[in-house]
Amino acid sequence: MTNERREKLLSVLNRRQTNLTVVLENVFDPHNVSAVMRTCDSVGIQDIFILNNKIPPHRTWGFRSSSTASKWLTIHQYTDAQECMDELRKRYDKILTTHLGSDSVSLYDIDFTCSVALVFGNEKHGVSEEIRAMADGNFVIPQVGIIQSLNISVACAVSIYEAYRQKTLAGHYQQASLPQEVLNSLYTEWGFKEEDIPASEA
């Protein structure tokens, strides 16, 4: 591994965020999933959750959209909704779903300096009633058009870049947040040799 490559990967790992994740519920098109993965990587999300309990699990992701983004992410796949939500509860303080309802809050009213999981649903039906019932609330992306909907990968990008904006202002990207055991695992997955790992973390 070249020094330039090593420094690039270490810089990325030091900016990964442990208190923000994206959950995809029964998203049909693998290219949409891959586009979401690429955006998650770009804002420092390491863990994403994929729940497929109404459609078959994806065998592969859309290569062109992802540009191998899945290689750099920790992907948690579930076929049981309750198991997925239970794991999210262990990791995140608040679970919010995208849903246009009378009780929905604006994306821009969410405090992304806290620990948050954002759930995005199926291209046709959105987030299911089952998942909404287990979540802490719903949010919407403000729009002034007629259709009042966005492609799921676009909606996710708009949402997590708002999170990125808030977290940047709060200084979250200026301090490493991944636990040491997670770092050690990622060093191996990302191809670090022993001599490439920082001395204090070897």
N, C-alpha and C positions, 0 to 999 in steps of 0.2 A: 504494500500500500504506500503510495507516495505521500509526502508530507502535506501536500495541498489537499489530497483526498481525505486524509486523516483529519485535518483541521476543519474541513467542510462538514464531515459527519459529526464531529464533536460539537461543532457550532449548532447543528440541527438538534442534536440530542439535548443540549443545554437549554433549548428554547421550547421543547415539548411541554405541553400543558396537561396536567393530570386531572384538572377540575372542569374539563369540557369534553363532551362527546356527542356523537351523532348516532342515532338509531334509525335504521331503515326497516320499515314493516312491510313485508310482502311487495317490495318494489320489483316489478316484473322485468323490466329491460336491464340487462346486465351492463349496457353502456351508460345508463343513468347511474347505476351503482358505481361504476368505474369513475365517472365524472365527479361524483361525490367524494370518492377516495382521494382523487387528485387535489380537490379543494381542501379537504381535511389536512392532507400533508402540508399544503401551502400555509396554513395558519397554525401549524404546530400541534394538531390533534394526533395523538398516537393510537388511541383505542377507539374503534368503532364497532357498533353492534348491528348485526343483521339477523332479523327475525323472519323466517319463512315458515309459517304454519298454515298458510292457505295455498301456497304454491310450492313446487319442488325446490329444494336447495340449489343454488347456482353452482354449476360445475366449474365455470370459469368466468372471468370478467372481460368486458370489452377492451381489448388490448389498446386500440388506437386512442381511446379516450383516457385511459389510465396512465399511459406511458410508464407502465410497471409501478405505479404508485402503491399497489397492494404489497409490493415487496418491502416497503418501508413502514407499513402499518401493522398493528396488532388487531386482527379481525376476529371478533367473537361471533360465532354463528349459532343460532338457536332455532329449534323447531317447536318449542313450547313457550307460550307467551308468559306464563307465570314464572317460569325459571328465568327467563330473560329479565323480567321486571324485578325479580328478587335480587339478581346480581347487580342491576342498576342501583337499587336501593342501598346496597352495601357500599357503593363507590361514590354516589352523587347525592347531594342534598335535595335537589329539586328535579323533577321530571316534567317537561312541558311538551305538549303535542301541537302540531300545526292543525288548526281546525277553525273554521269560520263559524263562530257561535256568539250568542248574546253575552256570554261570560268571558270571551276571549280578550286578552290584553294585546296591546301593540308590541311588536318586536322591540321597539325602541324604549319600552318601559321595563324590559327585563334587565336585571342587574347581573351582568356577566362576570363581575368580579367574584361572584359566589360560585359554588359547585353546581353545574347545570348539565342535564342531558336533554337534547332536543330530538324529538321523534318526528320523522317524516314518513308519510304513508304511501300506499299504492297509487299509481298514476291515475287510476279511474275512480277509486272510492275513497282515497285519503286514509287517514288514520282510523282504525276500526273503533267501534263503540267499546269493545272489550279493553283495548289499551287506554282509551280516554278515561274509562272508569277507574283505571289503576294509576293514572297520572295525577299530578298536582294541579294541573290547569292547562289551558290552551292559549296559544298566541297566534296572531295574524301578522302578515307583512302588509302595511298600509299601501293601498293602491287607489288610483282614481280612474281606472279604465272600466270598460263594460264587462269584460270577461271575469275579472276578479280571481284569476288563478295564474300560477306560474309553473313552468316545468319543474319537476322536483329537484333536479340538479341546480337549476337557477335559484329556486327558493332556498335551498340549503346554502348556496354560496352567499346570497344576500344576508342570510341569518348569521352565519358564522364569521362573516367579515365585520358585522356589527360587534360580535363578541371580540374579534381581534382588535377592533378600534378601542373598545372599553378596556380590554386587558393591557393594551399597549400604554394607554394613558395611566393605568394603575401600576405600571412597572413590572407586570408579570413576566415579561420576556427578558427581563434583566437578571433573573435569578433562576437557577435550575430547580426543577420540581420533581423529576423522576426519582423514585426510590432507588437505592443502590442495587437491590436485587434485580430490579427491572433493567437498570443500566447494564448490569453484568450479562443478563440474558440477551439484550439487544446488541451488545458488543459481539457476541458470538454469532447472532443471526446476520449482522451486517458485515461480517467478514474481518473483524479485527483480529490480529494476531496478538500474542501476549505483549510483544514489544510496542504495539500500537496503542495500548490502553494507558491512560495517564497513570503515573507511578502511584499516586495516592489511592487509586481505585483498582489496581491490579489484584 
